[in-house]
Amino acid sequence: VVCNGGNTTAVTFGGTVAGTTYLWTNNTPSIGLLASGTGNIAAFTAVNTGTSPVTATITVTPRFTNGSAICDGTPTSFTITVNPTATVNAVSNQVVCNGGNTTAVTFSSPTTGGAIVYNWTNNNTSIGLGASGTGDIPSFTAVNTGTAPVSATITVTPAYTNGSVTCNGTARTFTITVNPTAQVNTVSNQVVCNGSNITAINFGTSNTGGTTTYSWTNDNTTIGLGASGSGNIAVFAAVNTGTSPVTATITVTPTFTNGGVPCTGPAKTFTITVNPKATVNAVSNQVVCNGANTTAVSFGTTATGGTIVYNWTNNTPSIGLLASGTGDIASFTAVNTGTAPVTATITVTPRFTNGSVGCNGTPTTFTITVNPTAQVNTVSNQVVCNGANTTAIAFGTVNTGGTTTYSWVNNTPSVGLLASGTGNIAAFTAVNTGTSPVTATITVTPTYTNLGVSCSGPAKTFTITVSPTPTVNTVSNQVVCNGGNTTAV
């Protein structure tokens, strides 16, 4: 029994009768031996191109010749069996994911008529398969702890055995490629202001040798990003119409594809926090008098979840308030040394900070108006006679921009003027029934009113003096003589 392509053992015939020749026939010349011949059979290369053993029967007849007499002996036969070349059917390559199970490999062959064994070697044991083995390869858990596909080449050699002769066949190879676990690089969290653009998010991976794609989900679509998507996340305007920060958690799942096999990796998450628009509650305008204290201004907001700072500017520092500042405005003494109201416009800009990101809000304004000190012009003193009319008194002021009113008191109502009154003093008939001048002191106090706030000013005084009616005592009549002296009067 020999293998296809192997050399047979030479056959040397022998017998007990000297001078015997040997005639032989072969019923299967396809094995590489002629159909007939004489004498010994030299070694030859056996041939079997089929898939099962081929057996040739060689019948050898001994012949003895002496003179003209030819004597044939009893034929005898033997066989030469040629085993076919061992073959193994092609095995499909495999591509699997790290941690996935391979498909069991069942070797097969078209050869029959004998026993076939498959011996295999593996050039890369890191995939989870031993370096060598015999027979089928069961399913196993594939291993690739790296970042690029790993391929193992398995070489299988079939061995065909028949008639105690084993014939190794041509080896075949196939590959098992193990893709790495898909991986996505860490994405930094972002904090942005309402209405601001986020930074574009370009996903990346350390994996090579294939294509990594990314799918993501978003648990809070109110920020302006859809509920799910694939690929990178482009710039978009973040949205938060509320009063506290809103955080969306984005979960991104990578998929590595190589050899037509996609492998999903562990998801990673990152957040996009959108700070609300900074707001400041409305502040009431104030109107105060020169020299009076303003009402302290405490800024407030509806925003929560962060820190808010109020930066303000004042366009008229002359009222006694700095040109700018931060935070609440304490009460201060208002200043207006002029004659008309002075209005300062304070513009406050809120800034909301969360996650180290500050967001300015829409400025709001309010005013502090400082009224001037009320003032009354000097009034001239008057001196009139008893029974005469005084000059009408019309009070005046240099102040403008509001209304000035006047209240007065008179310490000597006997002159014909009431003890007190408001407004101008009309002409009146002066009274003095005595014998000496009477002086009334009138004290007038001005009040300046603007935007519902009244401011009193310093009083001024003037006098009205009423002289008495003059009188003369009775003088006696005289009668004197011509040339006589009168009595002095």
C-alpha positions as CSV (number, residue, x, y, z in Angstrom):
1,V,0.0,0.0,0.0
2,V,1.5,3.3,-1.1
3,C,0.5,6.9,-1.3
4,N,-0.3,8.7,-4.5
5,G,3.0,10.0,-5.7
6,G,5.0,7.7,-3.5
7,N,7.4,5.1,-4.7
8,T,6.5,1.4,-4.6
9,T,8.9,-1.2,-3.3
10,A,10.6,-3.0,-6.2
11,V,9.2,-6.6,-6.7
12,T,11.8,-9.3,-7.3
13,F,10.3,-12.7,-8.3
14,G,11.9,-15.9,-7.2
15,G,11.2,-19.7,-7.2
16,T,12.8,-23.1,-6.6
17,V,13.3,-23.9,-10.3
18,A,16.4,-22.4,-11.7
19,G,16.0,-20.6,-15.1
20,T,12.3,-19.8,-14.4
21,T,11.0,-16.5,-16.0
22,Y,8.1,-14.6,-14.8
23,L,5.3,-13.1,-16.9
24,W,2.9,-10.7,-15.1
25,T,-0.2,-8.7,-15.9
26,N,-1.7,-5.7,-14.2
27,N,-5.4,-5.1,-14.2
28,T,-5.2,-1.4,-13.3
29,P,-2.5,0.3,-15.3
30,S,-3.7,3.7,-13.9
31,I,-1.6,3.2,-10.8
32,G,1.5,3.9,-12.9
33,L,2.4,0.3,-13.8
34,L,2.1,-1.2,-17.3
35,A,-0.6,-3.6,-18.0
36,S,1.9,-6.5,-18.5
37,G,5.5,-7.2,-18.4
38,T,8.2,-9.8,-17.9
39,G,10.6,-10.1,-15.0
40,N,10.9,-8.2,-11.9
41,I,8.9,-5.0,-11.3
42,A,11.1,-2.1,-10.6
43,A,10.0,0.6,-8.1
44,F,7.7,3.2,-9.7
45,T,5.8,6.3,-8.7
46,A,2.3,5.3,-7.7
47,V,-0.6,7.2,-9.1
48,N,-4.1,7.8,-7.8
49,T,-5.7,11.0,-8.8
50,G,-9.1,10.0,-7.3
51,T,-10.6,10.3,-3.9
52,S,-10.6,6.7,-2.8
53,P,-7.9,3.9,-2.8
54,V,-7.2,2.2,-6.1
55,T,-6.1,-1.4,-5.9
56,A,-4.3,-3.1,-8.8
57,T,-4.0,-6.9,-8.9
58,I,-0.8,-8.2,-10.5
59,T,-0.9,-11.8,-11.6
60,V,2.4,-13.4,-12.1
61,T,2.9,-16.6,-14.1
62,P,6.2,-18.6,-13.8
63,R,7.5,-20.1,-17.1
64,F,10.2,-22.7,-17.6
65,T,11.6,-23.3,-21.0
66,N,13.7,-26.3,-22.0
67,G,14.4,-26.8,-25.7
68,S,11.1,-26.4,-27.5
69,A,9.1,-27.2,-24.4
70,I,7.5,-24.3,-22.6
71,C,6.1,-25.1,-19.2
72,D,3.9,-22.5,-17.3
73,G,3.5,-22.8,-13.6
74,T,0.5,-21.9,-11.5
75,P,-0.1,-18.2,-11.6
76,T,0.0,-16.2,-8.3
77,S,-1.3,-12.7,-7.7
78,F,-0.6,-9.8,-5.3
79,T,-2.0,-6.3,-5.1
80,I,-0.6,-2.8,-5.0
81,T,-3.0,-0.4,-3.4
82,V,-2.5,3.3,-4.0
83,N,-4.1,5.6,-1.5
84,P,-5.5,8.9,-2.8
85,T,-3.8,12.2,-1.8
86,A,-5.4,13.4,1.4
87,T,-7.4,16.5,0.9
88,V,-9.4,18.8,3.1
89,N,-12.3,21.0,1.9
90,A,-11.8,24.7,2.0
91,V,-12.7,26.4,5.3
92,S,-14.2,29.8,5.2
93,N,-12.4,32.7,6.9
94,Q,-14.0,34.1,10.0
95,V,-14.2,37.6,11.4
96,V,-15.5,37.9,15.0
97,C,-15.6,40.5,17.7
98,N,-13.5,40.5,20.8
99,G,-15.4,38.4,23.4
100,G,-17.6,36.9,20.7
101,N,-17.8,33.2,19.9
102,T,-16.2,31.8,16.8
103,T,-18.1,29.5,14.5
104,A,-17.1,25.9,15.1
105,V,-14.8,24.6,12.3
106,T,-15.7,21.1,11.1
107,F,-13.1,19.8,8.7
108,S,-14.2,17.6,5.8
109,S,-12.8,15.8,2.8
110,P,-14.0,14.3,-0.4
111,T,-11.7,11.2,0.1
112,T,-13.3,7.9,1.1
113,G,-12.2,4.4,1.8
114,G,-9.9,5.2,4.6
115,A,-9.6,7.2,7.8
116,I,-8.7,10.9,7.6
117,V,-7.2,13.0,10.4
118,Y,-6.8,16.7,10.4
119,N,-3.8,18.2,12.1
120,W,-3.7,22.0,12.4
121,T,-1.4,24.7,13.6
122,N,-2.3,28.3,14.6
123,N,0.3,31.1,14.3
124,N,-1.3,33.5,16.7
125,T,-2.5,32.0,20.0
126,S,-3.5,35.5,21.4
127,I,-6.9,35.1,19.7
128,G,-7.8,32.4,22.3
129,L,-6.9,29.3,20.2
130,G,-4.1,26.9,21.0
131,A,-1.0,26.7,18.9
132,S,-1.9,23.3,17.4
133,G,-4.4,20.5,17.5
134,T,-6.0,17.6,15.8
135,G,-9.6,17.3,14.5
136,D,-12.3,19.9,14.4
137,I,-12.0,23.2,16.1
138,P,-14.9,23.9,18.5
139,S,-16.3,27.3,19.0
140,F,-14.2,29.4,21.4
141,T,-14.4,32.9,22.8
142,A,-12.3,35.2,20.6
143,V,-9.8,37.5,22.3
144,N,-8.3,40.8,21.1
145,T,-7.3,43.2,23.8
146,G,-5.7,45.6,21.4
147,T,-6.9,48.5,19.2
148,A,-6.5,46.9,15.8
149,P,-7.8,43.7,14.2
150,V,-5.7,40.6,14.9
151,S,-5.6,37.7,12.4
152,A,-4.5,34.2,13.1
153,T,-3.7,31.9,10.2
154,I,-4.7,28.3,10.8
155,T,-2.9,25.7,8.6
156,V,-4.7,22.3,8.4
157,T,-2.9,19.3,7.1
158,P,-5.1,16.2,6.3
159,A,-3.6,12.7,6.8
160,Y,-5.3,9.8,5.1
161,T,-4.8,6.3,6.4
162,N,-5.6,3.1,4.6
163,G,-3.9,-0.3,4.8
164,S,-1.8,1.0,7.7
165,V,-0.3,3.5,5.4
166,T,-0.8,7.2,6.2
167,C,-0.6,9.7,3.5
168,N,-0.3,13.4,4.3
169,G,-2.1,15.7,1.9
170,T,-1.7,19.3,0.9
171,A,-2.2,21.8,3.7
172,R,-4.9,24.5,3.5
173,T,-5.0,27.7,5.4
174,F,-7.8,29.9,6.6
175,T,-7.9,32.9,8.9
176,I,-9.8,33.9,12.1
177,T,-9.7,37.7,12.5
178,V,-10.7,39.1,15.8
179,N,-11.8,42.7,15.7
180,P,-11.0,44.9,18.7
181,T,-13.7,46.1,21.0
182,A,-15.1,49.3,19.7
183,Q,-13.8,52.4,21.6
184,V,-14.7,56.1,21.7
185,N,-12.4,58.7,23.2
186,T,-13.7,60.6,26.3
187,V,-15.6,63.7,25.4
188,S,-15.3,66.8,27.6
189,N,-18.4,68.1,29.2
190,Q,-19.6,71.6,28.1
191,V,-21.3,74.4,29.9
192,V,-22.7,77.2,27.6
193,C,-25.1,80.1,27.9
194,N,-28.6,80.1,26.6
195,G,-28.4,81.2,22.9
196,S,-24.7,80.5,22.6
197,N,-23.2,77.9,20.3
198,I,-21.8,74.7,21.7
199,T,-18.4,73.6,20.6
200,A,-18.6,71.0,17.7
201,I,-18.1,67.5,19.0
202,N,-15.9,65.3,16.8
203,F,-15.8,61.7,18.2
204,G,-12.5,59.9,18.0
205,T,-11.1,56.5,18.8
206,S,-7.7,54.8,19.3
207,N,-8.8,51.9,17.2
208,T,-7.2,51.3,13.8
209,G,-7.5,48.9,10.9
210,G,-11.3,49.3,10.4
211,T,-14.0,51.9,10.5
212,T,-15.5,53.2,13.7
213,T,-19.0,54.8,13.6
214,Y,-20.8,56.5,16.5
215,S,-24.4,56.5,17.5
216,W,-25.7,58.7,20.3
217,T,-28.8,59.5,22.4
218,N,-29.7,62.6,24.3
219,D,-31.9,62.5,27.3
220,N,-32.9,66.2,27.2
221,T,-34.0,67.6,23.9
222,T,-35.0,71.0,25.4
223,I,-31.3,72.1,25.0
224,G,-31.8,72.2,21.2
225,L,-30.3,68.8,20.3
226,G,-32.3,65.9,18.9
227,A,-33.1,62.8,20.9
228,S,-30.6,60.6,18.9
229,G,-28.3,60.7,15.9
230,S,-25.2,59.2,14.4
231,G,-21.7,60.7,13.7
232,N,-20.3,63.9,15.0
233,I,-22.5,66.6,16.7
234,A,-22.3,69.8,14.8
235,V,-22.4,73.3,16.3
236,F,-25.9,74.3,17.5
237,A,-27.4,77.2,19.5
238,A,-28.1,76.0,23.0
239,V,-31.5,76.6,24.5
240,N,-32.6,77.2,28.1
241,T,-35.7,79.3,28.5
242,G,-36.0,78.5,32.2
243,T,-34.4,80.1,35.3
244,S,-32.0,77.3,36.3
245,P,-29.3,75.4,34.5
246,V,-30.5,72.5,32.3
247,T,-28.2,69.5,31.8
248,A,-28.5,67.0,28.9
249,T,-26.6,63.7,29.2
250,I,-25.4,62.4,25.8
251,T,-24.6,58.7,25.6
252,V,-22.3,57.7,22.6
253,T,-21.9,54.1,21.5
254,P,-19.0,53.2,19.2
255,T,-19.2,50.4,16.5
256,F,-16.0,49.1,14.9
257,T,-16.4,47.4,11.5
258,N,-13.9,45.3,9.8
259,G,-14.4,42.4,7.3
260,G,-18.1,43.2,7.2
261,V,-18.5,42.4,10.9
262,P,-19.6,45.3,13.2
263,C,-18.5,45.2,16.8
264,T,-20.2,47.4,19.4
265,G,-18.2,48.8,22.3
266,P,-19.0,50.2,25.7
267,A,-20.9,53.5,25.6
268,K,-19.5,56.7,27.2
269,T,-21.4,59.7,28.4
270,F,-20.8,63.4,28.6
271,T,-23.0,66.4,29.4
272,I,-24.0,69.6,27.9
273,T,-25.2,72.1,30.5
274,V,-27.0,75.2,29.3
275,N,-27.1,78.1,31.8
276,P,-30.2,80.2,31.9
277,K,-30.2,83.8,30.7
278,A,-29.2,86.0,33.6
279,T,-32.0,88.2,34.8
280,V,-32.5,90.9,37.3
281,N,-35.8,91.9,38.9
282,A,-37.2,95.3,38.1
283,V,-35.9,98.1,40.4
284,S,-38.3,100.9,41.3
285,N,-37.2,104.5,40.4
286,Q,-36.5,106.8,43.3
287,V,-37.1,110.5,43.8
288,V,-35.3,112.1,46.8
289,C,-34.4,115.6,48.0
290,N,-31.0,117.1,48.0
291,G,-29.3,116.0,51.3
292,A,-31.7,113.1,51.9
293,N,-30.8,109.5,52.0
294,T,-31.8,107.2,49.1
295,T,-33.4,103.9,49.7
296,A,-30.9,101.0,49.5
297,V,-31.2,99.0,46.3
298,S,-31.1,95.2,46.7
299,F,-30.9,93.4,43.4
300,G,-32.8,90.2,42.9
301,T,-33.4,87.5,40.3
302,T,-35.6,84.5,39.5
303,A,-32.5,82.5,38.3
304,T,-31.3,79.6,40.5
305,G,-28.7,76.9,40.5
306,G,-25.7,79.2,40.1
307,T,-24.1,82.4,41.3
308,I,-25.4,85.8,40.0
309,V,-23.5,89.1,40.1
310,Y,-24.9,92.5,39.3
311,N,-22.6,95.0,37.6
312,W,-24.0,98.5,37.3
313,T,-23.1,101.9,35.9
314,N,-24.3,105.4,36.8
315,N,-24.4,108.1,34.1
316,T,-24.5,111.0,36.7
317,P,-22.1,110.5,39.5
318,S,-22.8,114.1,40.7
319,I,-25.8,112.8,42.6
320,G,-23.5,111.2,45.1
321,L,-23.2,107.7,43.6
322,L,-20.1,106.2,42.0
323,A,-19.9,105.9,38.2
324,S,-19.9,102.1,38.5
325,G,-20.0,99.2,40.9
326,T,-20.9,95.6,41.6
327,G,-23.6,94.3,43.9
328,D,-26.3,96.0,45.8
329,I,-26.3,99.8,46.2
330,A,-26.3,101.0,49.8
331,S,-28.2,104.0,50.9
332,F,-26.3,107.2,50.2
333,T,-26.9,111.0,50.7
334,A,-28.3,112.4,47.5
335,V,-26.7,115.5,46.1
336,N,-28.1,118.3,44.0
337,T,-26.7,121.7,44.4
338,G,-28.5,123.2,41.4
339,T,-31.9,124.7,40.9
340,A,-33.5,121.9,38.8
341,P,-34.0,118.2,39.3
342,V,-31.1,115.9,38.4
343,T,-31.8,112.4,37.1
344,A,-29.2,109.6,37.1
345,T,-29.8,106.5,35.1
346,I,-28.4,103.4,36.6
347,T,-27.9,100.4,34.2
348,V,-27.5,97.1,35.9
349,T,-26.3,94.0,34.0
350,P,-26.8,90.6,35.7
351,R,-24.1,87.9,35.1
352,F,-25.1,84.2,35.9
353,T,-22.2,81.8,36.5
354,N,-22.4,78.0,36.7
355,G,-19.7,75.5,35.8
356,S,-17.1,78.3,35.5
357,V,-19.1,79.8,32.6
358,G,-20.5,83.3,33.1
359,C,-23.6,84.4,31.1
360,N,-24.5,88.1,30.8
361,G,-28.2,88.9,30.8
362,T,-30.2,91.8,29.4
363,P,-29.4,95.0,31.2
364,T,-32.2,96.8,32.9
365,T,-32.3,100.5,34.0
366,F,-33.8,102.6,36.8
367,T,-33.5,106.2,37.8
368,I,-32.6,108.2,40.9
369,T,-33.9,111.7,40.7
370,V,-32.6,114.3,43.2
371,N,-34.8,117.3,43.6
372,P,-33.1,120.6,44.4
373,T,-33.4,122.3,47.8
374,A,-36.5,124.5,47.8
375,Q,-35.7,128.2,47.6
376,V,-37.6,131.5,47.9
377,N,-36.3,134.9,46.7
378,T,-35.7,137.7,49.2
379,V,-38.7,139.8,49.9
380,S,-38.2,143.6,50.6
381,N,-39.4,145.0,53.9
382,Q,-42.3,147.4,53.9
383,V,-43.2,150.5,56.0
384,V,-46.7,151.8,55.6
385,C,-49.0,154.2,57.4
386,N,-51.9,153.1,59.5
387,G,-54.9,152.8,57.2
388,A,-52.7,152.6,54.1
389,N,-52.6,149.6,51.8
390,T,-49.5,147.4,51.8
391,T,-47.8,146.4,48.6
392,A,-48.9,142.9,47.4
393,I,-46.2,140.3,47.9
394,A,-45.6,137.7,45.1
395,F,-43.1,135.1,46.2
396,G,-40.6,133.8,43.7
397,T,-37.8,131.3,43.2
398,V,-34.9,130.4,41.0
399,N,-35.8,126.8,41.0
400,T,-37.2,125.1,37.8
401,G,-38.4,121.7,36.7
402,G,-41.0,121.4,39.5
403,T,-43.5,123.4,41.5
404,T,-42.6,125.6,44.4
405,T,-45.2,126.5,47.0
406,Y,-44.9,128.9,49.9
407,S,-46.2,128.8,53.5
408,W,-45.8,131.8,55.9
409,V,-46.4,132.8,59.4
410,N,-47.0,136.4,60.8
411,N,-46.0,137.1,64.4
412,T,-48.1,140.2,64.7
413,P,-51.6,139.7,63.3
414,S,-52.7,143.1,64.7
415,V,-51.2,144.8,61.6
416,G,-54.1,143.5,59.6
417,L,-52.5,140.2,58.3
418,L,-53.5,136.7,59.4
419,A,-51.2,134.8,61.6
420,S,-50.4,132.3,58.8
421,G,-51.2,131.4,55.2
422,T,-50.0,129.9,52.0
423,G,-49.2,131.4,48.7
424,N,-48.7,135.1,47.9
425,I,-49.8,137.9,50.2
426,A,-52.3,140.2,48.7
427,A,-52.3,144.0,49.5
428,F,-54.2,144.7,52.7
429,T,-55.0,147.8,54.8
430,A,-52.4,148.2,57.4
431,V,-53.6,148.7,61.0
432,N,-51.8,150.5,63.9
433,T,-54.1,152.1,66.5
434,G,-51.3,152.9,68.8
435,T,-49.0,155.7,69.1
436,S,-45.8,154.1,68.0
437,P,-44.8,151.9,65.0
438,V,-45.7,148.3,65.0
439,T,-43.5,145.8,63.1
440,A,-44.7,142.4,62.0
441,T,-42.1,139.7,61.0
442,I,-43.3,137.3,58.3
443,T,-41.4,134.0,57.9
444,V,-41.9,132.3,54.5
445,T,-40.9,128.7,54.0
446,P,-40.6,127.3,50.4
447,T,-41.5,123.7,49.4
448,Y,-40.3,122.3,46.0
449,T,-42.4,119.4,44.6
450,N,-41.3,117.1,41.7
451,L,-42.5,113.6,40.8
452,G,-44.6,113.4,43.9
453,V,-41.8,114.2,46.3
454,S,-41.8,117.5,48.2
455,C,-38.6,119.1,49.5
456,S,-38.6,122.0,52.0
457,G,-36.1,124.7,51.8
458,P,-34.7,127.3,54.3
459,A,-37.2,130.0,55.5
460,K,-36.7,133.7,54.9
461,T,-38.1,136.6,56.8
462,F,-39.2,140.1,56.0
463,T,-41.0,142.8,57.9
464,I,-44.1,145.0,57.5
465,T,-43.9,148.1,59.8
466,V,-47.1,150.1,60.3
467,S,-46.6,153.7,61.4
468,P,-49.3,155.2,63.8
469,T,-51.6,158.0,62.7
470,P,-49.9,161.3,64.0
471,T,-51.9,163.5,66.5
472,V,-51.6,167.0,67.9
473,N,-52.9,168.3,71.3
474,T,-55.5,171.1,71.5
475,V,-54.1,174.7,71.3
476,S,-55.9,177.5,73.1
477,N,-57.2,180.5,71.1
478,Q,-55.5,183.9,71.8
479,V,-56.8,187.4,71.6
480,V,-54.0,190.0,71.7
481,C,-53.8,193.8,71.2
482,N,-52.2,195.4,68.3
483,G,-48.6,195.7,69.1
484,G,-48.9,193.3,72.0
485,N,-46.9,189.9,72.1
486,T,-48.6,186.6,71.5
487,T,-48.1,183.7,73.8
488,A,-45.7,181.2,72.2
489,V,-47.5,178.1,71.0
